[in-house]
Amino acid sequence: MINNVGLLGRINVLFEWIMNLVYVNILWIVFTILGLGIFGIMPATAAMFHVTRKWVMGERDFQIFPLFWEKYKCEFVQIQALGLIFGTVGFLLLFNYHFFSEQNIIFGKFSMLGLMLLYSVSILFLFPIYVHFDMKLLSYIKSTFIIGISHILQGLVIVSGCAFIFIVCSFFSATFFFLFGSLSALWTTYIAYNWGFLRDRGIGPSSHITG
């Protein structure tokens, strides 16, 4: 009887996790659309990471929608600025890569590839840093690149995990709508905080951990 209760308990916990992940993923998509896509994706993603941060840090007794909605509204303006800055950097790197490729400048082409790799790994840490610390805009940018460059291994683990989630979801296309975003965010958050380089640690004199 005890074993059956234990098994049923585990199934119930798994089902609850799945339902919460589906709920957050749907909120992420809906609020991205409400923000007209380009203006909604950044605050919706930040709000989603606020939720996964609480889960990873052991908080379960909170209502998802009020937290998501509050963070979506609060982060809307500042996160747009970060999105514009990182988007511009990414565009410039891609533009230079195509330029060097067309000019057949091998050194420039591979230099851009290296910088694009560092950029891609670094940007993975943007949202975990953003929702964990309260800093000025430039400090977020600096910290994202510093942590990204100095924690390549963790970045590759995050990429590998998200790639695995993508592959699994490819076999069940409906799961992209229901799970891909929130599950990837949960994995990214878990690695960011449980590998120790963000948990209870300030990045600079102007930073402090958010509630």
NUVO-262245 format. One line per field, with one value per residue: x, y, z of N, C-alpha, C in turn. Coordinates in Angstrom, 2 decimals, always signed. Layout:
BEGIN
nu X, ...
nv Y, ...
nw Z, ...
cau X, ...
cav Y, ...
caw Z, ...
cu X, ...
cv Y, ...
cw Z, ...
END
This chain:
BEGIN
nu +0.83, +1.92, +3.91, +2.30, +0.99, +3.22, +4.04, +1.79, +1.87, +4.24, +3.55, +1.50, +2.93, +4.60, +2.67, +1.62, +3.85, +4.13, +1.70, +1.98, +4.22, +3.17, +1.19, +2.69, +4.12, +2.09, +1.20, +3.50, +3.54, +1.07, +1.33, +3.50, +2.38, +0.41, +2.03, +2.61, +4.46, +7.36, +7.69, +6.72, +8.09, +10.49, +9.75, +7.87, +9.42, +11.20, +9.38, +8.62, +11.04, +11.25, +9.34, +10.38, +12.72, +11.86, +10.86, +13.19, +14.66, +13.33, +10.81, +7.40, +4.86, +3.17, +1.21, +1.02, +0.09, -0.43, +2.23, +3.57, +2.19, +2.68, +5.51, +5.79, +4.63, +6.25, +8.82, +8.69, +9.65, +12.49, +13.59, +13.16, +15.05, +17.40, +16.98, +17.10, +19.75, +21.27, +20.23, +21.12, +23.91, +24.11, +23.14, +25.12, +27.38, +26.58, +26.26, +28.91, +30.11, +28.94, +29.92, +32.76, +32.74, +31.77, +33.81, +35.76, +37.61, +39.39, +40.46, +38.99, +36.43, +36.46, +37.11, +34.82, +33.03, +33.97, +33.49, +30.72, +30.00, +30.82, +29.13, +26.61, +26.67, +26.98, +24.62, +22.79, +22.83, +21.62, +18.85, +18.65, +20.46, +19.26, +16.77, +17.59, +19.26, +19.33, +20.22, +21.94, +21.40, +23.72, +25.31, +24.04, +24.57, +27.39, +27.85, +26.56, +28.16, +30.63, +30.15, +29.24, +31.51, +33.36, +32.25, +32.02, +31.67, +29.36, +27.57, +27.61, +26.50, +23.92, +23.11, +23.25, +21.29, +18.96, +18.94, +18.47, +15.89, +14.61, +14.92, +13.48, +10.94, +10.53, +9.68, +7.17, +5.14, +3.17, +4.06, +5.78, +4.22, +3.17, +5.25, +7.96, +9.21, +8.94, +10.08, +12.70, +13.47, +13.32, +15.33, +17.60, +17.59, +17.95, +20.57, +21.99, +21.69, +22.24, +24.80, +26.27, +27.34, +25.66, +23.98, +23.06, +25.02, +26.65, +27.34, +28.61, +29.46, +27.16, +25.05, +22.31, +20.55, +17.39, +14.03
nv -1.20, +1.21, +1.48, +1.73, +4.12, +5.78, +5.54, +6.54, +9.08, +10.06, +10.00, +11.87, +14.18, +14.39, +14.77, +17.21, +18.89, +18.77, +19.92, +22.51, +23.40, +23.34, +25.27, +27.61, +27.76, +28.25, +30.74, +32.21, +32.16, +33.38, +35.96, +36.88, +37.15, +39.06, +41.22, +41.94, +40.25, +41.00, +42.95, +41.67, +39.30, +39.48, +40.59, +38.60, +36.31, +36.97, +37.07, +34.40, +33.21, +34.26, +32.76, +30.11, +30.45, +30.71, +28.13, +26.53, +27.47, +26.37, +27.28, +26.78, +27.45, +29.54, +31.67, +31.24, +32.83, +35.57, +36.28, +36.03, +37.95, +40.31, +40.55, +40.67, +43.15, +44.88, +44.50, +45.31, +47.66, +48.05, +45.56, +45.60, +47.38, +45.95, +43.81, +45.13, +46.02, +43.59, +42.35, +44.05, +43.75, +41.03, +41.15, +42.74, +41.09, +38.93, +40.22, +41.07, +38.57, +37.53, +39.42, +39.02, +36.42, +36.67, +38.19, +36.41, +36.31, +34.57, +34.60, +36.66, +35.62, +33.25, +34.41, +35.89, +33.77, +32.59, +34.70, +34.84, +32.40, +32.72, +34.85, +33.64, +31.69, +33.34, +34.84, +33.07, +33.24, +35.58, +35.93, +34.33, +35.84, +38.34, +38.05, +37.35, +39.23, +42.66, +45.21, +47.90, +48.84, +48.65, +47.07, +44.60, +43.88, +43.76, +41.80, +39.57, +38.91, +38.50, +36.33, +34.49, +34.09, +33.15, +30.83, +28.68, +25.89, +25.37, +26.78, +25.25, +22.92, +23.80, +24.43, +21.87, +20.51, +21.99, +21.51, +18.77, +18.74, +20.06, +18.18, +15.99, +17.16, +17.49, +15.06, +14.95, +17.08, +18.75, +19.29, +21.42, +23.70, +23.34, +22.74, +23.29, +25.91, +26.56, +24.29, +24.39, +26.81, +26.11, +24.16, +25.71, +27.56, +25.83, +24.80, +27.22, +28.08, +25.91, +25.15, +26.87, +29.44, +31.59, +31.42, +32.96, +34.94, +37.98, +40.00, +42.34, +45.53, +47.06, +45.38, +43.43, +40.67, +39.79, +39.56
nw +0.00, +0.81, -1.12, -3.39, -2.86, -2.86, -5.54, -6.91, -5.89, -7.02, -9.72, -9.70, -9.01, -11.26, -13.26, -12.41, -12.74, -15.54, -16.39, -15.33, -16.78, -19.37, -19.08, -18.54, -20.93, -22.79, -21.84, -22.40, -25.24, -25.84, -24.66, -26.05, -28.59, -27.97, -27.54, -30.09, -31.23, -32.03, -30.09, -27.93, -27.39, -25.84, -23.17, -22.51, -22.46, -20.42, -18.28, -18.22, -17.43, -14.89, -13.57, -13.87, -12.47, -9.80, -9.42, -9.69, -7.56, -5.50, -4.75, -4.62, -3.83, -5.15, -7.26, -10.68, -12.90, -11.87, -11.14, -13.60, -15.18, -13.73, -13.93, -16.67, -17.28, -15.73, -16.75, -19.34, -20.74, -20.17, -20.92, -23.62, -24.51, -23.98, -25.71, -28.17, -28.20, -28.02, -30.25, -32.28, -32.08, -32.77, -35.40, -36.63, -36.37, -37.96, -40.40, -40.93, -41.11, -43.47, -45.24, -45.15, -46.09, -48.71, -49.76, -49.63, -47.52, -45.51, -42.87, -41.64, -41.91, -40.32, -37.91, -37.39, -37.13, -34.78, -32.98, -33.22, -32.14, -29.45, -28.84, -29.15, -27.13, -24.91, -24.87, -23.97, -21.24, -20.65, -19.83, -17.39, -15.80, -15.92, -14.60, -12.11, -10.94, -9.92, -11.74, -13.46, -16.91, -18.61, -17.01, -17.10, -19.74, -19.79, -17.80, -18.87, -21.10, -19.86, -18.10, -19.98, -21.64, -19.78, -18.90, -20.76, -20.91, -19.34, -20.91, -23.26, -22.27, -21.74, -24.36, -25.51, -24.03, -24.71, -27.44, -27.43, -26.34, -28.41, -30.50, -29.49, -29.34, -32.02, -32.95, -31.95, -32.89, -31.75, -29.22, -29.40, -29.23, -26.70, -24.85, -25.55, -25.22, -22.40, -21.20, -22.17, -21.02, -18.32, -18.17, -18.88, -16.77, -14.60, -15.01, -14.93, -12.25, -10.61, -11.12, -9.75, -10.40, -10.38, -8.22, -5.27, -5.53, -6.11, -9.01, -9.45, -7.95, -8.22, -8.23, -6.98, -5.55, -6.81, -5.51
cau +0.00, +2.82, +4.55, +1.32, +0.81, +4.41, +4.00, +0.74, +2.35, +5.22, +2.80, +0.79, +3.91, +5.00, +1.54, +1.54, +4.95, +3.80, +0.62, +2.54, +5.07, +2.27, +0.53, +3.66, +4.44, +0.96, +1.29, +4.63, +3.12, -0.04, +1.80, +4.35, +1.46, -0.22, +3.02, +2.84, +5.60, +8.68, +7.70, +6.25, +8.93, +11.46, +9.12, +7.22, +10.48, +11.66, +8.36, +8.72, +12.23, +10.94, +8.62, +11.29, +13.68, +11.25, +10.81, +14.53, +15.11, +12.57, +9.53, +6.29, +3.59, +2.86, +0.33, +1.83, -0.36, -0.14, +3.66, +3.89, +1.62, +3.40, +6.84, +5.62, +4.40, +7.38, +10.04, +8.41, +10.45, +13.93, +13.99, +13.17, +16.35, +18.38, +16.73, +17.58, +21.22, +21.78, +19.83, +22.01, +25.21, +23.97, +23.02, +26.42, +28.24, +26.11, +26.56, +30.35, +30.41, +28.57, +30.84, +34.03, +32.52, +31.66, +35.13, +36.67, +38.64, +39.28, +40.71, +37.85, +35.27, +36.55, +37.06, +33.40, +32.42, +34.34, +32.75, +29.30, +29.86, +30.87, +27.92, +25.48, +26.77, +26.79, +23.24, +22.02, +22.81, +20.98, +17.62, +18.93, +21.08, +18.31, +15.72, +18.19, +19.93, +18.80, +21.39, +21.74, +21.35, +25.06, +25.83, +23.48, +25.29, +28.76, +27.81, +26.16, +29.31, +31.68, +29.76, +29.19, +32.87, +34.09, +31.54, +31.71, +31.20, +27.97, +26.82, +27.47, +25.54, +22.60, +22.82, +23.01, +19.99, +17.91, +18.93, +17.80, +14.47, +14.14, +14.84, +12.34, +9.71, +10.38, +8.93, +5.80, +5.09, +2.28, +4.77, +6.40, +3.27, +2.84, +6.33, +9.34, +9.75, +9.03, +11.02, +14.03, +13.73, +13.57, +16.66, +18.59, +17.60, +18.51, +22.03, +22.53, +21.68, +22.75, +26.24, +26.88, +27.93, +24.69, +23.25, +23.47, +26.29, +26.57, +28.26, +29.36, +29.06, +25.85, +24.04, +21.82, +19.65, +15.99, +13.20
cav +0.00, +2.37, +1.60, +2.23, +5.54, +6.46, +5.57, +7.48, +10.41, +10.47, +10.26, +13.13, +15.26, +14.50, +15.36, +18.62, +19.57, +18.87, +20.90, +23.84, +23.75, +23.63, +26.55, +28.70, +27.84, +28.91, +32.15, +32.78, +32.35, +34.35, +37.31, +37.28, +37.61, +40.30, +42.28, +42.02, +39.42, +41.59, +43.69, +40.80, +38.13, +39.70, +40.61, +37.32, +35.37, +37.35, +36.64, +32.94, +32.89, +34.58, +31.60, +28.96, +30.76, +30.35, +26.66, +25.99, +27.87, +25.62, +27.91, +26.14, +27.97, +30.85, +31.61, +31.48, +33.94, +36.90, +36.55, +36.22, +39.22, +41.40, +40.69, +41.08, +44.60, +45.59, +44.35, +45.56, +48.71, +47.82, +44.38, +45.96, +48.00, +44.87, +43.08, +45.95, +46.02, +42.27, +42.09, +44.83, +43.08, +39.81, +41.53, +43.20, +39.91, +38.17, +41.03, +40.98, +37.20, +37.43, +40.28, +38.32, +35.22, +37.10, +38.68, +35.26, +36.63, +33.41, +34.97, +37.43, +34.73, +32.39, +35.27, +36.17, +32.53, +32.46, +35.72, +34.45, +31.30, +33.33, +35.64, +32.73, +31.09, +34.39, +35.32, +32.07, +33.61, +36.89, +35.89, +33.95, +36.97, +39.45, +37.84, +37.05, +40.39, +44.00, +46.00, +48.87, +48.24, +48.32, +45.98, +43.37, +43.56, +43.36, +40.55, +38.49, +38.50, +37.99, +34.98, +33.62, +33.77, +32.42, +29.58, +28.06, +24.53, +25.44, +27.21, +24.10, +22.00, +24.38, +24.24, +20.44, +20.18, +22.60, +20.78, +17.49, +19.06, +20.36, +16.93, +15.22, +17.84, +17.32, +13.82, +15.19, +18.50, +19.51, +19.67, +22.73, +24.68, +23.11, +22.48, +23.58, +27.13, +26.48, +23.24, +24.93, +27.83, +25.41, +23.55, +26.79, +28.08, +24.81, +24.79, +28.51, +28.25, +24.75, +25.01, +27.69, +30.73, +32.65, +31.26, +33.76, +35.60, +39.23, +40.07, +43.58, +46.38, +47.66, +44.34, +42.69, +39.61, +40.16, +38.68
caw +0.00, +0.87, -2.42, -4.34, -2.57, -3.34, -7.00, -7.29, -5.54, -8.04, -10.97, -9.50, -9.08, -12.67, -13.99, -12.01, -13.42, -16.97, -16.55, -15.08, -17.92, -20.49, -18.77, -18.73, -22.36, -23.45, -21.46, -23.16, -26.63, -25.88, -24.37, -27.17, -29.63, -27.51, -27.73, -31.53, -31.60, -31.85, -28.83, -26.86, -27.14, -24.76, -21.84, -22.24, -22.11, -19.08, -17.32, -18.13, -16.64, -13.49, -13.05, -13.75, -11.41, -8.52, -9.34, -9.47, -6.23, -4.51, -4.42, -5.32, -3.35, -5.72, -8.41, -11.87, -13.75, -11.30, -11.23, -15.02, -15.62, -13.05, -14.49, -18.07, -17.29, -15.13, -17.54, -20.76, -21.37, -20.06, -21.66, -25.04, -24.77, -24.04, -26.95, -29.28, -28.16, -28.38, -31.63, -33.14, -32.07, -33.55, -36.81, -37.11, -36.51, -39.12, -41.58, -41.18, -41.56, -44.89, -45.99, -45.28, -46.91, -50.11, -50.18, -49.49, -46.53, -44.63, -41.47, -41.15, -41.85, -39.14, -36.73, -37.15, -36.64, -33.37, -32.22, -33.22, -31.18, -28.12, -28.69, -28.98, -25.80, -23.91, -24.80, -23.22, -19.83, -20.48, -19.03, -16.00, -15.11, -15.86, -13.60, -10.81, -10.39, -10.20, -12.12, -14.53, -18.25, -19.10, -16.18, -17.64, -20.97, -19.41, -17.03, -19.78, -21.90, -18.97, -17.66, -21.15, -22.10, -18.74, -18.58, -22.04, -20.70, -18.92, -22.07, -24.16, -21.64, -21.99, -25.78, -25.74, -23.46, -25.52, -28.71, -27.17, -26.21, -29.77, -31.26, -28.97, -29.75, -33.46, -33.19, -31.52, -33.25, -30.86, -28.00, -29.57, -28.71, -25.30, -23.90, -25.95, -24.61, -20.94, -20.83, -22.45, -19.99, -17.06, -18.28, -18.84, -15.40, -13.72, -15.18, -14.50, -10.81, -9.88, -11.32, -8.72, -10.75, -10.18, -6.98, -4.11, -5.79, -6.85, -10.13, -9.35, -6.83, -8.43, -8.38, -5.83, -5.98, -6.74, -4.69
cu +0.87, +3.49, +3.59, +1.08, +2.01, +4.43, +2.97, +1.15, +3.33, +4.53, +2.07, +1.73, +4.35, +3.90, +1.43, +2.63, +4.63, +2.73, +1.12, +3.41, +4.23, +1.62, +1.47, +4.00, +3.33, +0.94, +2.38, +4.23, +2.05, +0.47, +2.83, +3.48, +0.80, +0.72, +3.42, +4.13, +6.93, +8.79, +7.30, +7.20, +9.87, +10.79, +8.43, +8.25, +11.03, +10.68, +8.40, +9.92, +12.06, +10.23, +9.56, +12.35, +13.13, +11.19, +12.17, +15.05, +14.23, +11.24, +8.43, +4.95, +3.38, +1.97, +1.09, +1.38, -0.10, +1.34, +4.04, +3.42, +2.35, +4.76, +6.79, +5.46, +5.64, +8.60, +9.90, +9.37, +11.94, +14.38, +13.99, +14.51, +17.44, +18.22, +17.26, +19.11, +21.78, +21.40, +20.74, +23.38, +25.16, +23.88, +24.37, +27.39, +27.86, +26.43, +28.04, +30.76, +30.10, +29.51, +32.18, +33.90, +32.48, +33.00, +36.19, +37.88, +38.55, +39.43, +39.52, +36.62, +35.30, +36.59, +35.62, +32.67, +32.71, +33.58, +31.26, +29.04, +29.86, +29.61, +26.72, +25.48, +26.47, +25.33, +22.33, +21.86, +22.07, +19.77, +17.83, +19.55, +20.05, +17.28, +16.28, +18.79, +19.22, +19.99, +20.99, +21.90, +22.73, +25.67, +25.29, +24.27, +26.68, +28.75, +27.46, +27.36, +30.43, +31.38, +29.74, +30.56, +33.61, +33.42, +31.07, +31.11, +29.73, +27.07, +26.57, +26.50, +24.12, +22.19, +22.47, +21.63, +18.84, +17.80, +18.23, +16.29, +13.86, +13.95, +13.65, +11.02, +9.46, +9.59, +7.47, +5.54, +4.22, +3.00, +5.52, +5.51, +3.09, +4.04, +7.70, +9.93, +9.96, +10.02, +12.46, +14.43, +14.05, +14.95, +17.76, +18.72, +18.26, +20.03, +22.63, +22.65, +22.29, +24.21, +27.00, +27.36, +26.92, +24.05, +23.88, +24.81, +26.06, +27.60, +29.13, +28.83, +27.67, +24.74, +23.57, +20.73, +18.21, +15.23, +12.43
cv +1.27, +2.60, +2.18, +3.72, +6.33, +6.59, +6.57, +8.92, +10.94, +10.80, +11.59, +14.32, +15.49, +15.18, +16.85, +19.45, +19.80, +19.93, +22.32, +24.32, +24.10, +25.00, +27.73, +28.86, +28.55, +30.40, +32.86, +33.08, +33.44, +35.77, +37.80, +37.83, +38.93, +41.49, +42.45, +41.30, +40.06, +42.36, +42.81, +39.70, +38.32, +39.76, +39.29, +36.28, +35.68, +36.89, +35.13, +32.53, +33.28, +33.40, +30.42, +29.20, +30.37, +28.84, +26.09, +26.32, +27.27, +26.21, +27.27, +26.80, +29.40, +30.64, +32.05, +32.73, +35.32, +37.26, +36.84, +37.59, +40.41, +41.63, +41.12, +42.59, +45.36, +45.59, +44.88, +46.55, +48.37, +46.63, +44.64, +46.56, +46.94, +44.06, +43.82, +45.91, +44.67, +41.90, +42.82, +44.20, +41.81, +40.11, +41.96, +42.03, +39.11, +38.91, +40.93, +39.59, +37.04, +38.27, +39.57, +37.07, +35.59, +37.58, +37.59, +35.58, +35.58, +33.78, +35.71, +36.55, +33.87, +33.19, +35.59, +34.93, +32.33, +33.45, +35.39, +33.31, +31.84, +34.13, +34.74, +32.09, +32.13, +34.76, +34.32, +32.48, +34.93, +36.83, +35.38, +35.08, +38.08, +39.27, +37.60, +38.27, +41.68, +44.91, +47.05, +48.17, +47.80, +47.17, +44.63, +42.92, +43.04, +41.99, +39.36, +38.00, +37.93, +36.56, +34.02, +33.17, +32.90, +31.11, +28.90, +26.66, +24.51, +25.85, +26.07, +23.06, +22.50, +24.16, +22.78, +20.03, +20.73, +21.92, +19.44, +17.69, +19.33, +19.09, +16.09, +15.84, +17.70, +16.06, +13.96, +16.69, +19.33, +20.00, +20.98, +23.82, +24.56, +23.07, +23.06, +24.79, +27.01, +25.41, +23.68, +25.97, +27.18, +24.78, +24.60, +27.35, +27.11, +24.78, +26.08, +28.61, +27.08, +24.43, +26.06, +29.07, +31.88, +32.59, +32.07, +34.47, +36.89, +39.23, +41.31, +44.42, +46.97, +46.64, +43.83, +41.73, +40.06, +39.17, +37.69
cw +0.00, -0.47, -3.45, -4.14, -3.08, -4.84, -7.50, -7.00, -6.58, -9.36, -10.87, -9.60, -10.53, -13.48, -13.68, -12.68, -14.89, -17.20, -16.32, -16.24, -19.13, -20.29, -19.02, -20.20, -23.13, -23.10, -22.25, -24.60, -26.72, -25.66, -25.39, -28.30, -29.24, -27.65, -29.18, -31.94, -31.24, -30.54, -27.65, -26.46, -25.96, -23.38, -21.51, -21.82, -20.72, -18.02, -17.12, -17.27, -15.17, -12.83, -12.85, -12.68, -10.05, -8.36, -8.99, -8.08, -5.12, -4.10, -5.26, -4.99, -3.85, -6.93, -9.65, -12.63, -13.15, -11.40, -12.67, -15.49, -15.01, -13.70, -15.95, -18.16, -16.81, -16.04, -18.96, -21.40, -21.35, -20.90, -23.16, -25.42, -24.87, -25.33, -28.15, -29.35, -28.61, -29.81, -32.61, -33.23, -32.92, -35.04, -37.39, -37.30, -37.75, -40.42, -41.94, -41.66, -43.04, -45.76, -46.22, -46.15, -48.39, -50.65, -50.10, -48.60, -45.43, -43.16, -40.88, -40.98, -40.59, -37.84, -36.36, -36.63, -35.16, -32.50, -32.14, -32.26, -29.75, -27.83, -28.40, -27.60, -24.72, -23.75, -24.09, -21.75, -19.57, -19.56, -17.61, -15.19, -14.89, -14.74, -12.20, -10.13, -10.79, -10.46, -13.14, -15.88, -18.73, -18.29, -16.64, -18.87, -20.64, -18.73, -17.91, -20.57, -21.03, -18.54, -18.84, -21.61, -21.07, -18.35, -19.86, -21.84, -20.30, -20.09, -23.05, -23.60, -21.86, -23.44, -26.08, -25.23, -24.28, -26.88, -28.56, -27.05, -27.58, -30.59, -30.81, -29.42, -31.25, -33.80, -32.80, -31.69, -32.32, -29.61, -28.15, -28.99, -27.21, -24.35, -24.29, -25.23, -23.12, -20.49, -21.07, -21.41, -18.66, -17.06, -18.16, -17.42, -14.44, -13.81, -14.64, -12.99, -10.05, -10.17, -10.50, -9.10, -10.69, -8.80, -5.84, -4.31, -6.57, -7.96, -10.03, -8.22, -6.98, -8.48, -7.02, -6.31, -5.80, -5.89, -5.54
END
